[in-house]
Amino acid sequence: MNEIKYITSEQGEFYKNTGGFLGLKIGEKGYPRVSLVRSFPYTHLHNFISIRDKENNEIGIIEDILTFPENIIELFNEELNRRYFLPIIKNIYSVKEEYGYSYWNVLTDLGNKKFTIRRDNYSFINVKDNRVMVIDVDGNRYEISDYEELDSKSYRLIELML
Protein backbone atom coordinates (compact mmCIF):
# COMPACT_ATOMS: atom_id res chain seq x y z
CA MET A 1 0.00 0.00 0.00
CA ASN A 2 1.35 3.44 -0.93
CA GLU A 3 1.72 6.09 1.72
CA ILE A 4 0.38 9.59 1.07
CA LYS A 5 3.13 12.19 0.97
CA TYR A 6 1.94 15.61 2.08
CA ILE A 7 3.83 18.63 0.75
CA THR A 8 3.99 21.71 2.96
CA SER A 9 5.38 25.19 2.33
CA GLU A 10 8.49 24.16 4.31
CA GLN A 11 9.14 21.07 2.15
CA GLY A 12 8.32 22.26 -1.35
CA GLU A 13 9.46 25.36 -3.19
CA PHE A 14 6.92 26.28 -5.87
CA TYR A 15 7.77 28.76 -8.62
CA LYS A 16 6.68 29.92 -12.07
CA ASN A 17 9.00 28.49 -14.73
CA THR A 18 10.26 30.33 -17.81
CA GLY A 19 7.26 29.08 -19.80
CA GLY A 20 4.86 30.55 -17.25
CA PHE A 21 3.88 27.22 -15.73
CA LEU A 22 4.13 25.91 -12.19
CA GLY A 23 7.37 24.22 -11.14
CA LEU A 24 8.41 22.53 -7.89
CA LYS A 25 11.66 21.83 -6.07
CA ILE A 26 11.73 19.40 -3.13
CA GLY A 27 15.21 19.25 -1.64
CA GLU A 28 17.57 18.39 -4.50
CA LYS A 29 14.80 16.99 -6.73
CA GLY A 30 13.36 19.39 -9.30
CA TYR A 31 10.15 19.23 -11.30
CA PRO A 32 10.23 21.96 -13.97
CA ARG A 33 6.53 21.59 -14.68
CA VAL A 34 3.86 20.24 -12.38
CA SER A 35 0.07 20.27 -12.50
CA LEU A 36 -2.46 20.47 -9.69
CA VAL A 37 -5.52 18.22 -9.52
CA ARG A 38 -8.31 18.58 -6.99
CA SER A 39 -9.11 15.31 -5.24
CA PHE A 40 -12.60 16.63 -4.48
CA PRO A 41 -13.28 19.19 -7.25
CA TYR A 42 -16.86 20.02 -6.24
CA THR A 43 -16.58 20.17 -2.47
CA HIS A 44 -12.99 20.90 -1.34
CA LEU A 45 -11.61 23.61 -3.60
CA HIS A 46 -8.54 24.37 -1.46
CA ASN A 47 -7.91 21.02 0.21
CA PHE A 48 -6.28 17.76 -0.85
CA ILE A 49 -4.69 19.03 -4.04
CA SER A 50 -2.67 16.39 -5.87
CA ILE A 51 0.65 17.53 -7.34
CA ARG A 52 1.50 15.67 -10.56
CA ASP A 53 4.61 15.56 -12.72
CA LYS A 54 4.51 15.81 -16.52
CA GLU A 55 3.85 12.04 -16.78
CA ASN A 56 0.85 12.49 -14.44
CA ASN A 57 2.56 10.63 -11.58
CA GLU A 58 1.59 11.93 -8.17
CA ILE A 59 4.42 13.67 -6.35
CA GLY A 60 2.40 14.46 -3.25
CA ILE A 61 -0.68 16.13 -1.79
CA ILE A 62 -1.19 19.67 -0.54
CA GLU A 63 -3.55 19.32 2.40
CA ASP A 64 -4.60 22.99 2.34
CA ILE A 65 -3.28 25.55 -0.16
CA LEU A 66 -4.28 28.38 2.19
CA THR A 67 -1.37 27.44 4.50
CA PHE A 68 1.11 28.64 1.83
CA PRO A 69 2.34 32.23 1.38
CA GLU A 70 0.01 34.56 -0.55
CA ASN A 71 2.23 34.73 -3.67
CA ILE A 72 2.29 30.91 -3.88
CA ILE A 73 -1.50 30.71 -3.36
CA GLU A 74 -1.81 33.00 -6.41
CA LEU A 75 0.32 30.57 -8.44
CA PHE A 76 -1.85 27.66 -7.25
CA ASN A 77 -5.07 29.50 -8.14
CA GLU A 78 -3.72 30.38 -11.57
CA GLU A 79 -2.94 26.71 -12.25
CA LEU A 80 -6.24 25.45 -10.83
CA ASN A 81 -8.26 28.04 -12.76
CA ARG A 82 -6.53 26.95 -15.96
CA ARG A 83 -7.48 23.30 -15.31
CA TYR A 84 -10.93 23.92 -13.86
CA PHE A 85 -12.23 26.58 -16.22
CA LEU A 86 -15.81 26.88 -15.05
CA PRO A 87 -18.09 29.70 -16.22
CA ILE A 88 -20.97 30.41 -13.82
CA ILE A 89 -24.42 30.59 -15.46
CA LYS A 90 -26.21 33.74 -14.28
CA ASN A 91 -29.20 33.80 -16.65
CA ILE A 92 -30.71 31.35 -19.14
CA TYR A 93 -32.15 32.98 -22.24
CA SER A 94 -33.34 29.80 -23.94
CA VAL A 95 -33.16 26.02 -23.91
CA LYS A 96 -34.40 24.26 -27.03
CA GLU A 97 -34.90 20.50 -27.11
CA GLU A 98 -34.39 18.52 -30.29
CA TYR A 99 -33.60 14.84 -30.94
CA GLY A 100 -32.08 14.12 -27.52
CA TYR A 101 -30.07 17.32 -27.33
CA SER A 102 -30.63 20.65 -25.59
CA TYR A 103 -29.38 23.86 -27.17
CA TRP A 104 -28.61 26.47 -24.50
CA ASN A 105 -28.22 30.23 -24.82
CA VAL A 106 -27.02 31.67 -21.50
CA LEU A 107 -25.31 34.57 -19.76
CA THR A 108 -22.29 33.53 -17.68
CA ASP A 109 -19.90 35.48 -15.51
CA LEU A 110 -17.66 35.49 -18.62
CA GLY A 111 -20.31 36.72 -21.08
CA ASN A 112 -22.91 35.19 -23.40
CA LYS A 113 -22.42 31.54 -24.34
CA LYS A 114 -24.24 29.07 -26.57
CA PHE A 115 -23.66 25.36 -26.13
CA THR A 116 -25.27 21.97 -26.63
CA ILE A 117 -25.78 19.18 -24.11
CA ARG A 118 -26.97 15.61 -24.52
CA ARG A 119 -30.14 14.80 -22.65
CA ASP A 120 -28.64 12.07 -20.47
CA ASN A 121 -27.62 11.54 -16.85
CA TYR A 122 -24.05 12.68 -17.50
CA SER A 123 -24.70 16.20 -18.79
CA PHE A 124 -26.79 17.74 -16.01
CA ILE A 125 -25.48 16.82 -12.58
CA ASN A 126 -26.86 17.87 -9.20
CA VAL A 127 -23.69 18.39 -7.20
CA LYS A 128 -25.15 19.24 -3.81
CA ASP A 129 -27.94 21.35 -2.40
CA ASN A 130 -29.03 23.64 -5.28
CA ARG A 131 -25.72 23.53 -7.15
CA VAL A 132 -25.77 22.05 -10.65
CA MET A 133 -23.00 21.20 -13.10
CA VAL A 134 -23.83 21.32 -16.83
CA ILE A 135 -21.44 19.53 -19.21
CA ASP A 136 -21.71 20.24 -22.92
CA VAL A 137 -21.03 17.85 -25.80
CA ASP A 138 -17.42 19.10 -26.02
CA GLY A 139 -16.77 18.35 -22.33
CA ASN A 140 -16.85 22.00 -21.23
CA ARG A 141 -18.33 22.50 -17.77
CA TYR A 142 -20.67 25.24 -16.59
CA GLU A 143 -21.99 25.80 -13.10
CA ILE A 144 -25.32 26.99 -11.78
CA SER A 145 -24.30 27.93 -8.22
CA ASP A 146 -27.87 27.98 -6.88
CA TYR A 147 -30.74 27.33 -9.26
CA GLU A 148 -33.22 28.83 -6.79
CA GLU A 149 -31.47 32.18 -7.20
CA LEU A 150 -32.08 32.24 -10.95
CA ASP A 151 -34.80 34.53 -12.26
CA SER A 152 -38.19 32.84 -12.71
CA LYS A 153 -37.89 32.49 -16.51
CA SER A 154 -34.46 30.84 -16.24
CA TYR A 155 -35.69 28.51 -13.52
CA ARG A 156 -38.72 27.42 -15.59
CA LEU A 157 -36.47 26.58 -18.54
CA ILE A 158 -34.53 23.99 -16.51
CA GLU A 159 -37.12 22.98 -13.94
CA LEU A 160 -37.87 19.61 -15.54
CA MET A 161 -34.16 18.73 -15.59
CA LEU A 162 -33.85 19.21 -11.84
C-alpha contacts under 8 A as a table, 3 or more apart, distances in Angstrom:
res1	aa1	res2	aa2	distance
4	I	60	G	6.81
4	I	61	I	7.23
5	K	59	I	7.58
5	K	60	G	4.84
5	K	61	I	6.14
6	Y	60	G	5.47
6	Y	61	I	4.71
6	Y	62	I	5.76
6	Y	63	E	6.63
7	I	11	Q	6.01
7	I	12	G	6.14
7	I	60	G	5.95
7	I	61	I	5.75
7	I	62	I	5.29
7	I	63	E	7.60
8	T	11	Q	5.25
8	T	12	G	6.14
8	T	62	I	6.58
8	T	63	E	7.93
8	T	67	T	7.99
8	T	68	F	7.58
9	S	12	G	5.55
9	S	13	E	6.86
9	S	67	T	7.44
9	S	68	F	5.51
9	S	69	P	7.73
10	E	13	E	7.66
11	Q	26	I	6.12
11	Q	27	G	7.39
12	G	24	L	6.55
12	G	25	K	5.80
12	G	26	I	4.80
12	G	27	G	7.52
13	E	24	L	5.58
13	E	25	K	5.06
13	E	26	I	6.38
14	F	22	L	6.92
14	F	23	G	5.68
14	F	24	L	4.51
14	F	25	K	6.51
14	F	72	I	6.84
15	Y	22	L	5.84
15	Y	23	G	5.20
15	Y	24	L	6.30
15	Y	72	I	7.56
15	Y	75	L	7.67
16	K	19	G	7.80
16	K	20	G	5.52
16	K	21	F	5.34
16	K	22	L	4.75
16	K	23	G	5.81
16	K	75	L	7.35
17	N	20	G	5.27
17	N	21	F	5.37
17	N	22	L	6.06
17	N	23	G	5.80
17	N	32	P	6.69
17	N	33	R	7.32
18	T	21	F	7.40
21	F	33	R	6.31
21	F	34	V	7.74
21	F	79	E	7.67
22	L	32	P	7.48
22	L	33	R	5.53
22	L	34	V	5.68
22	L	35	S	6.96
22	L	75	L	7.09
22	L	76	F	7.96
22	L	79	E	7.12
23	G	30	G	7.91
23	G	31	Y	5.71
23	G	32	P	4.62
23	G	33	R	4.49
23	G	34	V	5.45
24	L	30	G	6.03
24	L	31	Y	5.06
24	L	32	P	6.37
24	L	33	R	7.11
24	L	34	V	6.79
25	K	28	E	7.02
25	K	29	K	5.81
25	K	30	G	4.39
25	K	31	Y	6.04
26	I	29	K	5.30
26	I	30	G	6.38
27	G	30	G	7.88
31	Y	34	V	6.47
31	Y	53	D	6.80
33	R	53	D	6.63
33	R	54	K	6.39
34	V	51	I	6.56
34	V	52	R	5.46
34	V	53	D	4.76
34	V	54	K	6.10
35	S	51	I	5.87
35	S	52	R	5.20
35	S	53	D	6.55
35	S	54	K	7.47
35	S	79	E	7.11
36	L	49	I	6.25
36	L	50	S	5.60
36	L	51	I	4.88
36	L	52	R	6.28
36	L	76	F	7.62
36	L	79	E	6.76
36	L	80	L	6.36
37	V	49	I	5.60
37	V	50	S	4.98
37	V	51	I	6.59
37	V	52	R	7.55
37	V	80	L	7.38
37	V	83	R	7.95
38	R	41	P	5.01
38	R	44	H	7.70
38	R	45	L	6.90
38	R	47	N	7.60
38	R	48	F	6.52
38	R	49	I	4.69
38	R	50	S	6.16
39	S	44	H	7.85
39	S	47	N	7.98
39	S	48	F	5.77
39	S	49	I	5.90
39	S	50	S	6.56
40	F	43	T	5.68
40	F	44	H	5.32
40	F	45	L	7.10
40	F	47	N	7.95
40	F	48	F	7.38
41	P	44	H	6.16
41	P	45	L	5.97
42	Y	45	L	6.89
42	Y	127	V	7.09
44	H	47	N	5.31
44	H	48	F	7.43
46	H	49	I	7.07
46	H	64	D	5.64
46	H	65	I	5.55
46	H	66	L	6.89
47	N	62	I	6.90
47	N	63	E	5.17
47	N	64	D	4.41
47	N	65	I	6.50
48	F	61	I	5.90
48	F	62	I	5.44
48	F	63	E	4.52
48	F	64	D	6.35
49	I	61	I	5.43
49	I	62	I	4.99
49	I	63	E	6.55
49	I	64	D	7.51
49	I	65	I	7.72
50	S	58	E	6.59
50	S	59	I	7.61
50	S	60	G	6.02
50	S	61	I	4.54
50	S	62	I	6.43
51	I	58	E	5.74
51	I	59	I	5.49
51	I	60	G	5.41
51	I	61	I	5.87
51	I	62	I	7.36
52	R	55	E	7.58
52	R	56	N	5.06
52	R	57	N	5.25
52	R	58	E	4.43
52	R	59	I	5.50
52	R	60	G	7.46
53	D	56	N	5.15
53	D	57	N	5.45
53	D	58	E	6.55
53	D	59	I	6.65
54	K	57	N	7.42
58	E	61	I	7.97
62	I	65	I	6.25
64	D	67	T	5.91
65	I	68	F	5.72
65	I	73	I	6.33
65	I	76	F	7.53
66	L	69	P	7.69
66	L	73	I	6.63
68	F	72	I	6.26
68	F	73	I	6.17
69	P	72	I	5.43
69	P	73	I	6.29
70	E	73	I	5.00
70	E	74	E	6.33
71	N	74	E	5.17
71	N	75	L	6.62
72	I	75	L	4.98
72	I	76	F	6.24
73	I	76	F	4.95
73	I	77	N	6.08
74	E	77	N	5.09
74	E	78	E	6.10
75	L	78	E	5.11
75	L	79	E	6.32
76	F	79	E	5.21
76	F	80	L	6.08
77	N	80	L	5.00
77	N	81	N	5.81
78	E	81	N	5.24
78	E	82	R	6.24
79	E	82	R	5.17
79	E	83	R	6.44
80	L	83	R	5.12
80	L	84	Y	5.79
81	N	84	Y	5.04
81	N	85	F	5.46
81	N	86	L	7.97
82	R	85	F	5.71
85	F	141	R	7.51
86	L	140	N	7.94
86	L	141	R	5.74
86	L	142	Y	5.35
86	L	143	E	6.57
87	P	108	T	5.87
87	P	109	D	6.10
87	P	110	L	6.29
87	P	141	R	7.37
87	P	142	Y	5.16
87	P	143	E	6.34
88	I	108	T	5.14
88	I	109	D	5.45
88	I	110	L	7.74
88	I	142	Y	5.87
88	I	143	E	4.78
88	I	144	I	5.89
88	I	145	S	6.97
89	I	92	I	7.33
89	I	106	V	6.66
89	I	107	L	5.92
89	I	108	T	4.25
89	I	109	D	6.66
89	I	142	Y	6.64
89	I	143	E	5.87
89	I	144	I	5.23
89	I	145	S	7.71
90	K	106	V	7.55
90	K	107	L	5.61
90	K	108	T	5.19
90	K	109	D	6.66
90	K	144	I	7.25
90	K	150	L	6.91
91	N	106	V	5.73
91	N	107	L	5.04
91	N	108	T	6.99
91	N	150	L	6.57
91	N	151	D	7.15
91	N	154	S	6.05
92	I	95	V	7.56
92	I	104	W	7.55
92	I	105	N	6.31
92	I	106	V	4.40
92	I	107	L	6.32
92	I	153	K	7.73
92	I	154	S	4.77
92	I	157	L	7.50
93	Y	104	W	7.75
93	Y	105	N	5.45
93	Y	106	V	5.35
93	Y	107	L	7.45
93	Y	154	S	6.78
94	S	103	Y	7.84
94	S	104	W	5.82
94	S	105	N	5.22
94	S	106	V	7.03
94	S	154	S	7.86
94	S	157	L	7.03
95	V	102	S	6.17
95	V	103	Y	5.43
95	V	104	W	4.60
95	V	105	N	6.55
95	V	157	L	6.34
95	V	158	I	7.80
96	K	102	S	5.42
96	K	103	Y	5.04
96	K	104	W	6.69
97	E	100	G	6.99
97	E	101	Y	5.79
97	E	102	S	4.53
97	E	103	Y	6.46
98	E	101	Y	5.37
98	E	102	S	6.38
98	E	103	Y	7.96
100	G	118	R	6.10
100	G	119	R	5.29
101	Y	116	T	6.72
101	Y	117	I	5.68
101	Y	118	R	4.52
101	Y	119	R	5.32
102	S	116	T	5.62
102	S	117	I	5.27
102	S	118	R	6.32
102	S	119	R	6.56
103	Y	114	K	7.34
103	Y	115	F	6.01
103	Y	116	T	4.55
103	Y	117	I	6.64
104	W	114	K	5.49
104	W	115	F	5.33
104	W	116	T	5.99
104	W	117	I	7.82
105	N	112	N	7.40
105	N	113	K	5.96
105	N	114	K	4.50
105	N	115	F	6.80
106	V	112	N	5.73
106	V	113	K	5.40
106	V	114	K	6.34
107	L	110	L	7.79
107	L	111	G	5.61
107	L	112	N	4.40
107	L	113	K	6.21
108	T	111	G	5.06
108	T	112	N	5.98
108	T	113	K	6.96
115	F	136	D	6.35
115	F	137	V	7.97
116	T	136	D	5.43
116	T	137	V	5.98
117	I	123	S	6.20
117	I	134	V	7.84
117	I	135	I	6.56
117	I	136	D	4.37
117	I	137	V	5.22
118	R	123	S	6.20
118	R	136	D	7.19
118	R	137	V	6.48
119	R	123	S	6.82
119	R	124	F	7.99
120	D	123	S	5.95
120	D	124	F	7.44
121	N	124	F	6.32
121	N	125	I	7.12
122	Y	125	I	6.58
122	Y	135	I	7.52
123	S	133	M	7.76
123	S	134	V	5.55
123	S	135	I	4.67
123	S	136	D	6.51
124	F	132	V	6.95
124	F	133	M	5.90
124	F	134	V	4.72
124	F	135	I	6.48
124	F	161	M	7.45
125	I	132	V	5.59
125	I	133	M	5.07
125	I	134	V	6.41
126	N	129	D	7.72
126	N	130	N	7.31
126	N	131	R	6.13
126	N	132	V	4.56
126	N	133	M	6.42
126	N	162	L	7.59
127	V	130	N	7.74
127	V	131	R	5.53
127	V	132	V	5.45
127	V	133	M	6.57
128	K	131	R	5.47
128	K	132	V	7.43
129	D	146	D	8.00
130	N	145	S	7.02
130	N	146	D	4.76
130	N	147	Y	5.69
130	N	148	E	6.84
131	R	143	E	7.37
131	R	144	I	5.79
131	R	145	S	4.74
131	R	146	D	4.94
131	R	147	Y	6.64
132	V	143	E	5.85
132	V	144	I	5.09
132	V	145	S	6.53
132	V	146	D	7.33
132	V	147	Y	7.39
133	M	141	R	6.72
133	M	142	Y	5.82
133	M	143	E	4.71
133	M	144	I	6.38
134	V	141	R	5.70
134	V	142	Y	5.04
134	V	143	E	6.11
134	V	144	I	7.74
135	I	138	D	7.92
135	I	139	G	5.74
135	I	140	N	5.59
135	I	141	R	4.53
135	I	142	Y	6.33
136	D	139	G	5.33
136	D	140	N	5.44
136	D	141	R	6.56
137	V	140	N	7.46
144	I	147	Y	5.99
146	D	149	E	5.54
146	D	150	L	7.24
147	Y	150	L	5.37
147	Y	155	Y	6.64
148	E	155	Y	7.18
150	L	154	S	5.96
150	L	155	Y	5.79
151	D	154	S	5.44
151	D	155	Y	6.22
152	S	155	Y	5.06
152	S	156	R	6.15
153	K	156	R	5.22
153	K	157	L	6.41
154	S	157	L	5.25
154	S	158	I	6.85
155	Y	158	I	5.54
155	Y	159	E	5.73
156	R	159	E	5.00
156	R	160	L	7.86
157	L	160	L	7.71
158	I	161	M	5.35
158	I	162	L	6.72
159	E	162	L	5.42
